Amino acid sequence: MHGEYKVPGGKLVVVDLDVVDGRIADFQLAGDFFLEPDTALEAINGAVEGLSADTDAKTIAAAVRDALPDGALLLGFSPEAVAVTVRRALARATSWRDYDWEIVHSKAVSPQMHLALDEVLTNEVGEGRRGPTLRIWEWEEPAVVIGSFQSVKNEVDPENAARYGIQVVRRISGGGAMFMEAGSVVTYSIYAPADLVQGMSFADSYAFLDEWAIVALKSLGIDAVYQPLNDITSPSGKIGGAAQKRLGSGAVLHHVTMSYDMDGQKMTEVLRIGREKISDKGIASAVKRVDPLRSQTGLTRAEIIEQLKLTFRSLYGAIDGDITDAEYAAAERLVAEKFATDEWLYRVP
């Protein structure tokens, strides 16, 4: 069995192993990481050799850590990264390059349609009717998108939302509220087979699925890093946040919204955000614009999106694609049956 794991912000970890009588055998660790002393490699191999194939990642990491010689130096990886790679090998996980990826950057649609497309396209990937896809969202209508488990009354000021013509919609993934206006954010969704994140915890998979975006932002001169559980940030403040949903069809939905140039005053009037949460979003003052991407790059939103797509293509070999008429039709039905209904929006009042 073979497993690979690119540590977010670090190095590639590779393992090869067999399973004999339910135990790991012939274990070999490799990769482009740095490790001192050389004898530490043999110690790690010995720690994993003979473990039960059912051993969880936490126990594998502990065994590796306990086996390291005093003063061992691991650069670009960790015992936890070894454990994730072992679990991915045992689960026969796939890698990005195992798939033919598509990038979809199509017409602007309503907020409800965006949410319905997320569900439809994730299921299409899970059922094998669509290949793994990166979709860039385009907006024309302002909206607040709340997480699956958030309370509408706790998150949104309905009078101010109505005054600004901002509708409120609920997505299928968890996490916090997102304030959206045309041209103010960069949002993307990844629809991938669950095998791509096999052997990873939810926390590991968040950083793993956004590693390419961090690479793209760094290429634009932004000192971007991933901050667990689900934030992309920089020394100048938070850039964006991610949310994720695993569907029974065998696919994972992962989407991210990054601030390009938002009206901080309007956001604080529409969202019921306390001071702690304002500071978390990088807003020093309620009247200041939230513009980490615009101010740190000087680029237009369109130019930033093009760099994101270029980076994804160069890393994973993606081609341009589109949404089919059948997928649009399925999403329209889902809007009518679910995302535009009060039953869905107010399922948590």
LOKEFI-334881 format. One line per field, with one value per residue: residue number from 1; residue in one letter; x, y, z of N, C-alpha, C in turn. Coordinates in steps of 0.001 Angstrom, whole numbers, plus 500000, padded with zeros to 6 digits. Atoms other than C-alpha are relative to their C-alpha. Layout:
N
pos <- c(NUM|...)
code <- c(A|...)
nxx <- c(X|...)
nyy <- c(Y|...)
nzz <- c(Z|...)
caxx <- c(X|...)
cayy <- c(Y|...)
cazz <- c(Z|...)
cxx <- c(X|...)
cyy <- c(Y|...)
czz <- c(Z|...)
This chain:
349
pos <- c(1|2|3|4|5|6|7|8|9|10|11|12|13|14|15|16|17|18|19|20|21|22|23|24|25|26|27|28|29|30|31|32|33|34|35|36|37|38|39|40|41|42|43|44|45|46|47|48|49|50|51|52|53|54|55|56|57|58|59|60|61|62|63|64|65|66|67|68|69|70|71|72|73|74|75|76|77|78|79|80|81|82|83|84|85|86|87|88|89|90|91|92|93|94|95|96|97|98|99|100|101|102|103|104|105|106|107|108|109|110|111|112|113|114|115|116|117|118|119|120|121|122|123|124|125|126|127|128|129|130|131|132|133|134|135|136|137|138|139|140|141|142|143|144|145|146|147|148|149|150|151|152|153|154|155|156|157|158|159|160|161|162|163|164|165|166|167|168|169|170|171|172|173|174|175|176|177|178|179|180|181|182|183|184|185|186|187|188|189|190|191|192|193|194|195|196|197|198|199|200|201|202|203|204|205|206|207|208|209|210|211|212|213|214|215|216|217|218|219|220|221|222|223|224|225|226|227|228|229|230|231|232|233|234|235|236|237|238|239|240|241|242|243|244|245|246|247|248|249|250|251|252|253|254|255|256|257|258|259|260|261|262|263|264|265|266|267|268|269|270|271|272|273|274|275|276|277|278|279|280|281|282|283|284|285|286|287|288|289|290|291|292|293|294|295|296|297|298|299|300|301|302|303|304|305|306|307|308|309|310|311|312|313|314|315|316|317|318|319|320|321|322|323|324|325|326|327|328|329|330|331|332|333|334|335|336|337|338|339|340|341|342|343|344|345|346|347|348|349)
code <- c(M|H|G|E|Y|K|V|P|G|G|K|L|V|V|V|D|L|D|V|V|D|G|R|I|A|D|F|Q|L|A|G|D|F|F|L|E|P|D|T|A|L|E|A|I|N|G|A|V|E|G|L|S|A|D|T|D|A|K|T|I|A|A|A|V|R|D|A|L|P|D|G|A|L|L|L|G|F|S|P|E|A|V|A|V|T|V|R|R|A|L|A|R|A|T|S|W|R|D|Y|D|W|E|I|V|H|S|K|A|V|S|P|Q|M|H|L|A|L|D|E|V|L|T|N|E|V|G|E|G|R|R|G|P|T|L|R|I|W|E|W|E|E|P|A|V|V|I|G|S|F|Q|S|V|K|N|E|V|D|P|E|N|A|A|R|Y|G|I|Q|V|V|R|R|I|S|G|G|G|A|M|F|M|E|A|G|S|V|V|T|Y|S|I|Y|A|P|A|D|L|V|Q|G|M|S|F|A|D|S|Y|A|F|L|D|E|W|A|I|V|A|L|K|S|L|G|I|D|A|V|Y|Q|P|L|N|D|I|T|S|P|S|G|K|I|G|G|A|A|Q|K|R|L|G|S|G|A|V|L|H|H|V|T|M|S|Y|D|M|D|G|Q|K|M|T|E|V|L|R|I|G|R|E|K|I|S|D|K|G|I|A|S|A|V|K|R|V|D|P|L|R|S|Q|T|G|L|T|R|A|E|I|I|E|Q|L|K|L|T|F|R|S|L|Y|G|A|I|D|G|D|I|T|D|A|E|Y|A|A|A|E|R|L|V|A|E|K|F|A|T|D|E|W|L|Y|R|V|P)
nxx <- c(500836|499233|500717|499312|500645|499253|500282|500268|498903|498814|499417|500722|499717|500395|499775|500338|500160|500869|500743|499875|500710|500608|498996|499189|498725|499140|500316|498911|500318|499164|500544|499028|499834|498665|500039|498702|498911|500427|500513|501400|500843|500127|500818|501405|500434|500166|501152|501246|499960|500652|501237|501235|500492|501137|499523|500429|498925|499438|499112|498831|499163|499367|498952|498889|499367|499283|498845|498983|498854|499936|499469|500353|500541|500869|500317|500929|500985|500166|500561|501404|500025|499723|501209|500997|499574|500232|501434|500387|499564|500857|501335|499823|500404|499512|499345|500583|499652|500683|501282|500075|500729|500562|500236|501233|500166|501117|500797|500516|501335|500519|499398|500582|499481|498635|500062|500553|498957|499043|500514|500173|498721|499344|500625|499622|498654|500114|500637|499158|500478|499170|498667|499711|500174|499856|500945|499908|501320|500216|501135|500644|500918|499393|500615|499326|500084|499743|499644|501104|500498|500121|501322|500210|500188|498757|498943|500360|500944|500896|500364|498898|499852|501047|499689|498954|500381|499149|500756|499338|500144|499299|499284|500057|498816|499980|499189|500610|500678|499186|500620|499627|500489|499337|498676|499383|499407|499614|500514|499866|500400|499345|500805|498974|500300|499569|498708|498910|499674|500011|498926|499780|501029|500607|499043|498961|500534|500210|498740|499573|500776|499738|498573|499775|500379|498909|498923|500396|499924|498577|499461|500438|499318|500705|499422|501195|499823|501251|500146|501055|500405|500482|499749|498823|499685|498712|499650|500874|501354|500666|500338|501211|500329|500453|501011|499921|501102|499856|501310|500100|499697|498587|499260|499829|500152|499129|500069|499239|500262|498931|500394|499258|500187|501340|500422|500035|501108|501247|499958|500289|501410|500847|499698|499920|498639|499417|498672|498988|500084|499526|498542|499623|500131|499012|500592|499580|501089|501210|500164|498909|500283|499291|499465|498668|499490|499776|498950|498704|499508|500210|500579|501446|500544|499876|498605|499729|500656|499207|498822|500470|500234|498705|499293|500674|499665|498598|499769|500829|500297|501426|500456|501220|501244|501208|501139|500900|501402|500653|499585|500738|501406|500077|499804|501221|500988|499579|500325|501441|500386|499216|499231|500830|501134|499851|499702|498546|499339|500271|499943|499527|500604)
nyy <- c(498813|498774|498813|498722|498879|498747|499244|498593|499146|500812|500879|501207|501210|501163|501276|501260|501026|501149|500449|501457|500461|498865|499078|499285|500672|499426|498570|499124|498579|499229|498677|498934|499313|500024|500785|500220|500615|500990|501205|499788|500640|501405|500038|499815|501232|501034|499693|500319|501432|500905|499469|500508|499204|499226|498972|498661|499058|499469|501019|500099|498821|500165|501012|499373|499012|500709|500713|499076|499807|498684|498937|500173|498797|500265|498757|500182|501037|500271|501337|500005|500119|501412|500749|499735|500688|501428|500258|499829|501201|501119|499762|499892|498650|499490|498697|499035|500307|501220|499632|498983|498893|498919|498700|499390|498588|499719|498791|499698|500524|499541|500677|501329|500895|500386|501024|501204|500569|500697|501320|500792|500371|500949|501309|500485|500563|501220|501055|500313|499387|498826|500093|499030|498658|498733|499021|498621|499386|498603|499442|498755|499590|500091|501022|500574|501464|500508|501405|500948|500142|498698|499423|498799|498811|499686|499606|498954|498932|500055|498670|499457|500821|499557|498628|500065|500944|501181|501182|500948|501372|500978|501016|501333|500209|499262|498787|498708|499224|499322|498800|500012|499023|500148|499410|499773|501229|501071|501251|501179|501302|501198|501216|501034|501310|500128|500694|499029|499619|501194|500082|498698|499429|498816|498894|500200|499865|498585|499423|500730|499590|498593|499753|499367|498589|499347|499846|498923|498714|499683|499558|498616|499181|500015|500958|500725|501266|500628|499990|500959|501128|499757|498623|499555|498720|499393|499058|498830|500349|501144|499880|500747|501184|501164|500884|501304|500943|501307|500499|501451|500494|500339|498825|498952|498613|499102|498674|498944|498618|499082|498598|499171|498594|499956|498838|500428|499340|500685|501352|499998|499643|501117|501150|499747|500414|499377|499419|501047|500546|498961|500032|501234|499779|499028|498678|499161|499059|500412|499270|500356|501052|501264|500123|500600|500376|498798|499143|500676|500331|498925|500593|500109|501308|500894|500411|500958|501250|500615|500608|501205|501032|500360|500835|501302|500729|500391|501031|501199|500317|499821|499380|499223|500734|499206|500669|500478|499593|500900|499605|498771|500349|500658|498969|499188|500769|500016|498670|499955|500980|499919|498826|498794|500200|499590|501197|500181|498833|499834|501269|499494|498654)
nzz <- c(500000|500179|499555|500103|499315|500054|498787|500316|499619|499722|500999|500383|499233|500783|499324|500661|498965|500215|498823|499854|498801|499311|499464|500981|500249|501045|500025|500436|500085|500917|500258|500215|498726|499396|498774|499345|500784|500998|499342|499631|501010|499600|498790|500396|500664|498987|499152|500704|500331|499060|499425|500592|501121|499509|499075|500416|500288|498752|499434|500887|499755|498685|500136|500725|499119|498926|500547|500500|499089|499360|500844|501414|500619|501135|500701|501112|499696|498575|499761|500428|501455|500289|499666|501043|501219|499784|500091|501405|500709|499609|500558|501448|500373|501277|499965|500934|501385|500434|500595|501047|499383|500793|499362|500486|499638|500893|499806|498670|499698|498718|498854|499809|501038|499634|498960|500609|500866|499143|499656|501215|500602|499098|500219|501334|499871|499210|500799|501142|501238|500229|499438|498956|500568|499275|500548|499534|499951|500374|499267|500413|498936|498666|499146|498854|500059|498655|499911|499876|498637|499366|499782|500807|499166|499300|500937|500967|499662|501157|500487|500795|501198|500920|500424|501018|501045|499870|499626|499113|500474|499169|500766|499393|499172|498746|499992|499701|501034|501007|500537|501413|500962|501298|500082|498694|499484|500922|499438|500840|499453|500517|499929|500150|499416|498608|499966|500000|498620|499159|499027|499368|499147|500607|499893|501008|501352|500304|500460|501189|501158|500310|500159|501305|499896|499279|500991|500917|499298|499799|501285|500160|499017|498720|499049|499550|499299|499571|498545|499649|500818|501361|500430|500738|499379|500305|498940|500071|499570|500606|501414|500320|499221|500753|499423|500657|499786|500647|500399|500048|501346|500089|500426|499008|500418|499236|500610|499332|500369|499618|500132|500948|499616|499437|499228|498603|499303|500365|499467|498559|499822|500429|499159|498565|499697|498815|500209|500169|501350|500906|499999|500692|501436|500434|500095|498887|499749|500695|501259|500896|500962|499798|501357|499968|501313|500817|499455|499955|501339|500963|501200|500068|499619|501148|500122|498924|500376|501058|499393|499319|501003|500573|499027|499939|501237|500023|499005|500122|501384|500254|501240|499833|500182|499805|499378|501053|499900|499051|498651|499685|499771|498686|498977|499943|499238|498602|499466|499728|498988|498768|499607|499987|499105|498600|499200|499967|499443|498563|499265|498712|500085)
caxx <- c(500000|501165|500199|501118|500391|501586|501820|500119|502959|505455|506869|505652|505451|505326|504878|504880|503690|502075|499513|500251|497894|496283|499559|501699|504752|507677|507043|509139|508940|510210|509719|511372|511373|514455|515310|518219|519926|519813|519140|515765|514403|515107|513510|510314|510143|510585|507883|505237|506341|504096|501318|497795|496341|493394|495584|494218|496249|496685|498249|500516|501759|502445|504429|506531|507176|508185|510647|512513|516032|516694|517225|515712|514801|511851|511533|508572|506686|505721|504728|501122|501913|503411|500254|497967|500008|499840|496075|495770|497799|495671|492471|493866|493362|493820|495782|494908|496665|494682|491725|490837|489825|487565|487429|483975|483679|480252|477506|476282|473267|471094|472357|469873|471116|474719|473780|471678|474495|476846|474585|473817|477414|478740|476225|477077|480731|479799|477659|480382|478459|480838|484576|486076|485505|486638|483850|484320|481168|479905|477460|474937|472668|473794|473190|474051|474814|474443|475817|473662|473320|473150|470120|468701|467648|471015|473030|471080|469393|466297|465461|468905|469061|465756|466897|469942|468058|470133|468514|469329|469978|471165|473824|474237|477671|478387|480432|479647|477773|479208|478403|478330|478037|478870|482575|483342|484398|486108|484270|485080|483779|485620|483616|485840|485557|485810|488815|490874|490705|490642|492672|492497|490675|488297|490951|493630|491337|490512|494152|494859|492057|493116|496879|496709|494964|497696|500254|498294|498043|501760|502490|500626|502845|500420|501972|498987|498806|496149|494909|493016|490256|489075|490625|492996|494828|497831|499766|497363|494291|491890|491402|488707|487094|486200|483302|482843|480178|480542|477595|476357|476999|480694|481823|483032|481965|484561|483948|485841|484955|487763|487259|488238|486733|483740|481838|482644|480051|477239|478375|478250|474781|473399|475193|474834|478578|480133|483414|485404|484108|484771|488414|488564|487527|490354|488132|489809|486818|483219|483555|486719|486504|487492|489869|492736|492978|492616|494904|497612|497829|496601|494964|491402|489151|489215|493033|493146|490669|492763|495821|493836|492768|496292|497742|495134|495787|499547|499365|496627|496314|492726|490828|487972|484457|480881|477631|475257|471655|470585|472600|471086|467613|468272|469507|466409|464210|466258|465833|462057|461914|464510|466726|463975|461616|461006|461182|464857|465828|464205|464958|467007|464854)
cayy <- c(500000|503499|506788|510419|513563|517076|518842|522247|524745|521887|518929|515774|512642|509251|505779|502274|499292|495883|494398|490854|489119|492458|494223|496762|495149|496258|499870|502529|506310|508693|512275|515634|516615|517220|514904|514824|512592|510088|507292|508888|507514|503967|504758|505980|502931|500669|502475|501871|498349|495768|498140|496896|498050|499390|501713|505256|508294|509590|506309|506109|509666|508872|505754|507756|510531|508075|506350|509491|509835|512727|515969|514702|517520|517174|519977|520165|517307|515860|512583|513575|513928|510429|509129|510819|509355|505869|506091|507365|504396|501938|503566|503612|507361|509195|512340|515493|514301|511040|512980|515049|518344|520987|524695|526236|530029|530692|533303|535048|533394|534089|533272|530397|528989|529085|527028|524621|524193|523302|520438|519298|519349|517613|514820|514616|514070|511496|509591|509656|511753|514711|514858|516698|520415|523826|526403|530170|532015|535232|537516|540147|540228|541022|538333|537034|533314|531711|528349|525252|525387|529138|530969|533578|535945|535679|536392|538966|542319|541916|545631|546653|543704|544806|548448|547497|544952|542066|538655|535937|532353|529189|526820|523089|523407|524582|527583|531269|533906|535362|538897|539025|541860|541924|542523|542406|538788|535891|532617|529165|525640|522353|519212|516191|512443|511564|509364|512530|513225|509631|509118|512790|514381|517239|519671|518143|518135|521845|522892|520207|521355|525007|524547|525543|528816|529643|529046|531377|534137|533906|534281|537612|538806|538044|536373|534030|531134|528650|529068|526071|525207|527017|530473|531912|534822|537137|539532|542252|540348|537610|537031|534381|531296|527811|525448|521814|519137|515414|514007|510436|510198|509767|513327|516293|519912|522471|526170|529335|533015|535598|539337|541492|544881|544813|547662|547106|549636|547940|544498|545432|546912|543820|541157|540954|540837|541457|543295|540072|538837|542189|542014|538440|539748|542288|545350|547997|550304|549733|552310|550780|548709|545059|544806|542392|541153|544558|546461|543796|543169|546329|543990|543834|541033|539560|539514|537712|535113|534533|533893|531424|529538|529637|528186|525419|524495|524429|522228|519805|519972|521276|522231|524701|523282|524429|523570|521490|522356|519303|520472|523951|522404|520193|523214|525223|522430|522331|526094|525742|522689|523720|526793|529373|527973|529321|525757|525596|529159|529131|525548|527221|530353)
cazz <- c(500000|499171|500828|500238|502236|501435|504787|504457|504456|504732|502858|501137|503287|501533|503037|501598|503596|503557|505908|507115|509535|510370|511180|509319|507723|505534|506491|504767|505238|502538|501397|500740|504413|506584|509454|511876|512861|510009|512488|513278|509985|511125|514482|512820|510560|513571|515537|512876|511939|513583|514633|514090|510771|512800|514904|514884|513852|517402|518546|515485|516099|519759|518807|516347|518862|521596|519264|518199|519624|521985|520124|516877|514486|512099|509530|507177|508810|512186|513861|513172|509456|509423|511097|508550|505701|507189|507580|503986|502741|504677|503389|499841|499636|496350|495516|493548|490395|490341|488914|485860|487468|485958|486775|486441|486413|485001|485094|488223|489839|492870|496367|496638|493325|494521|497570|495525|492982|495824|496855|493311|492058|495171|494671|490960|491850|494473|491985|489344|486824|487158|487673|490630|490197|491429|491028|491330|492421|490825|492628|491563|494622|498182|500786|504204|504033|507460|508525|508695|512479|513111|514471|512096|514881|516611|513463|511447|512107|509904|509714|508506|506128|504594|504467|502416|500297|501622|501670|504173|503047|504783|503400|504094|505719|509239|510316|510594|508638|505435|504274|500470|497974|494272|493815|497540|498054|496312|496895|495583|496109|495704|494933|495463|496022|499700|498841|498392|502140|503375|506517|507485|510369|509528|510757|508513|505486|505781|505466|502848|500527|500736|500391|496710|497620|500125|497343|495041|497656|498426|494714|494907|497733|500580|503624|503922|506357|507388|510953|512349|512208|509107|508621|506033|507600|507285|509524|508337|509507|508559|504832|504755|506195|505033|505609|504709|504339|503657|501715|501689|497953|498704|498058|500064|499619|500685|500142|501059|501109|501138|501656|498700|499625|501958|503582|507268|508436|506527|507639|511318|510861|509146|511182|514937|515513|518929|519381|519713|516382|514721|515777|514470|511057|510998|511477|513606|513271|512282|509493|507991|504844|505097|502161|502799|499206|497536|499904|500053|496308|494584|492059|490854|492031|488515|488471|491825|490589|487465|489642|491748|488631|487165|490371|490540|486889|487328|490421|489414|485634|485576|482418|481978|482311|482790|484522|482412|481665|483670|486683|486493|486282|489310|491252|490331|491669|494870|495305|495079|497324|499918|499798|499104|501750|505238|506557|505576|506413|509862|510811|513539|514170)
cxx <- c(500878|499156|500854|499197|500911|499598|499716|501112|501304|500394|499119|500479|499443|500265|499619|499961|499179|499214|500033|499362|499494|500979|500844|501368|500745|499756|501220|499483|500960|499375|501091|500173|501465|499913|501419|499765|499443|499365|498535|499055|499775|499123|498520|499477|499740|498792|498686|499915|499339|498757|498792|499559|498790|500421|499601|501194|500658|501001|501253|500951|500734|501142|501221|500746|500834|501273|501119|501151|499984|500630|499681|499320|499218|499618|499112|498999|500018|499557|498549|499881|500303|498737|498915|500353|499795|498520|499515|500425|499068|498592|500020|499479|500624|500720|499385|500205|499397|498727|500190|499101|499450|499948|498771|499935|498942|499228|499592|498597|499582|500696|499439|500522|501428|499986|499453|501031|501057|499526|499908|501347|500792|499429|500365|501396|499950|499414|500786|499550|500788|501371|500211|500120|500337|499053|500212|498610|500036|498683|499441|499109|500684|499269|500845|499774|500358|500305|498806|499369|499838|498547|499873|499930|501261|501062|499693|499040|499040|499644|501102|500233|498978|500307|501043|499665|500825|499168|500844|499727|500828|500654|499949|501203|499916|500834|499174|499400|501000|499200|500489|499373|500773|501342|500739|500720|500455|499588|500226|499511|500825|499056|500936|499515|500542|501352|501177|500423|499919|501198|500304|498871|499365|501000|501098|499470|499742|501270|500470|499288|500216|501475|500297|499666|501056|501171|499685|500129|501447|500630|499618|500632|499327|500622|498857|500388|498632|499983|498856|498896|499804|500240|501250|500299|501370|500350|499114|498560|499439|499631|498695|499817|499424|498888|499964|498793|500309|498601|500032|500305|501460|500856|500073|499836|500874|499924|500627|499520|501122|499546|500878|499903|498568|499772|499836|498856|498689|499963|499637|498572|499087|500225|500039|501360|500494|501396|501076|499989|500435|501517|500515|499958|500944|499452|500418|498908|498801|499854|501094|499570|500852|500555|501360|500558|500302|501191|501374|500564|499942|499365|498488|499565|500180|501435|500375|499388|500794|501255|499635|499814|501317|500770|499388|500342|501433|500295|499304|499564|498546|499736|498727|498778|498812|498952|499027|498587|499265|500360|499323|498540|499814|500164|498765|498909|500346|499771|498538|499605|500672|500519|499198|498825|500306|500350|501513|500687|499846|499994|500697|499566|500996)
cyy <- c(501246|501185|501240|501070|501206|500826|501444|500901|499260|499137|498786|498819|498818|498740|498855|498923|498837|499760|498479|499594|501175|501003|500610|499327|500713|501501|500827|501433|500683|501389|501033|500866|499972|499310|499794|499359|498993|498775|500144|499356|498544|499871|500141|498746|498886|500226|499583|498514|499175|500542|499365|500927|500837|501134|501380|500935|500523|499024|499833|501166|499875|498988|500572|500962|499318|499331|500930|500134|501410|501014|499864|501258|499614|501332|499707|498891|499746|498559|499902|499854|498564|499174|500188|499228|498495|499671|500155|498793|498830|500144|500085|501345|500392|501330|500895|499563|498686|500312|501001|501125|500964|501266|500607|501429|500560|501231|500194|499432|500514|499275|498596|499006|499572|498850|498693|499333|499269|498589|499098|499515|499055|498601|499423|499387|498673|498838|499659|500593|501256|499736|501036|501409|501094|500994|501359|500621|501428|500485|501242|500556|499872|498977|499785|498499|499471|498508|499126|499992|501336|500432|501287|501240|500392|500584|501250|501006|500137|501374|500597|499181|500427|501394|500017|499026|498732|498813|499067|498592|499093|498938|498655|499714|500827|501262|501246|500688|500674|501168|500172|501171|499808|500717|500126|498777|499112|498698|498861|498766|498913|498830|498839|498663|499922|499305|500970|500375|498806|500004|501293|500317|501174|501149|499882|500282|501450|500607|499355|500508|501456|500311|500725|501486|500792|500250|501166|501363|500413|500488|501436|500928|500072|498923|499215|498698|499447|499934|499068|500671|500383|501408|500105|501407|500490|500941|501245|499695|498812|500291|499286|498797|498912|499280|498735|499142|498708|499479|498488|499409|499610|501146|501005|501358|500857|501365|501056|501354|500875|501441|500696|501469|500170|501285|499577|500614|499268|498599|499979|500432|498829|498760|500404|499496|500736|500505|498950|499471|501031|499971|498760|500175|501090|501404|500819|500978|499567|500689|499639|498910|498777|499607|499322|499633|501223|500801|499335|499653|501181|499523|500062|498612|499000|499499|498976|498645|499287|499341|498731|498860|499527|499077|498613|499164|499477|498873|498683|499677|500177|500635|500785|499125|500922|499161|499604|500523|499135|500369|501297|499689|499338|501014|500881|499280|500020|501360|500043|499093|500228|501393|501296|499889|500497|498813|499789|501178|500089|498671|500171|501462|501111)
czz <- c(500000|500451|499880|500721|499925|501211|499618|500530|500238|498829|499707|500834|499212|500824|499070|501063|499470|501281|500009|501319|500837|500564|498879|499888|498875|499851|499606|499863|499027|499835|499805|501251|500438|501357|500520|501363|499005|500642|500412|498988|500357|501237|499677|499325|501011|500885|499361|499663|501102|500661|499310|498871|500395|500925|499502|499883|501270|500602|499150|500265|501328|499930|499298|500920|501090|499491|499556|501000|500582|499049|498529|499476|498751|499379|498802|500206|501503|500196|499561|498487|499566|500228|498945|498735|500111|499849|498553|499169|500284|499419|498478|499491|498659|500211|498929|498543|499506|499217|498861|500516|498951|500844|499340|500522|499075|500460|501463|500143|501373|501154|500224|498965|500300|501010|499449|499076|500816|500318|498774|499465|500897|499800|498632|500026|500755|499222|498741|498682|499632|500604|501088|499414|501005|499341|500664|499937|499452|500596|499306|501108|501357|500865|501245|499923|501382|499958|500307|501385|500726|500136|499206|500888|500754|499090|499202|500621|498825|499437|499140|498736|498948|499448|498895|498869|500004|500458|500862|499494|500903|499122|500727|500886|501274|499896|500171|498798|499071|499426|498570|499248|498704|500019|501305|500550|498847|500673|499012|500752|499329|500217|499691|500532|501426|500111|500040|501413|500951|500946|500698|500967|499257|500005|498957|498594|499629|499427|498699|498751|499618|499808|498691|500042|500754|499050|499066|500669|500239|498700|499687|501032|501345|500887|500652|500691|500351|501516|500379|500813|498536|499484|499144|500498|499556|501138|500026|500395|499237|498553|499686|500890|499122|500747|499162|500354|499259|499693|499840|498648|499839|499536|501136|499322|500909|499335|500902|499495|500546|499743|498970|500409|500500|500791|501462|500780|499738|500605|501481|500297|499682|500860|501460|500484|501232|499719|499788|498573|498969|499908|499276|498497|499503|499855|501214|500386|499191|498648|498996|499034|500311|498638|499953|498630|499139|500502|499971|498628|499035|498713|500031|500456|498864|499849|501071|499661|498908|500561|500767|499003|499379|500938|500067|498769|500036|500976|499662|498578|499611|498638|500292|499717|500196|500708|498902|500211|501029|501436|500422|500336|501363|501119|500131|500783|501490|500661|500408|501158|501350|500302|500024|500972|501408|500881|500095|500676|501520|500753|501355|500024|500382)
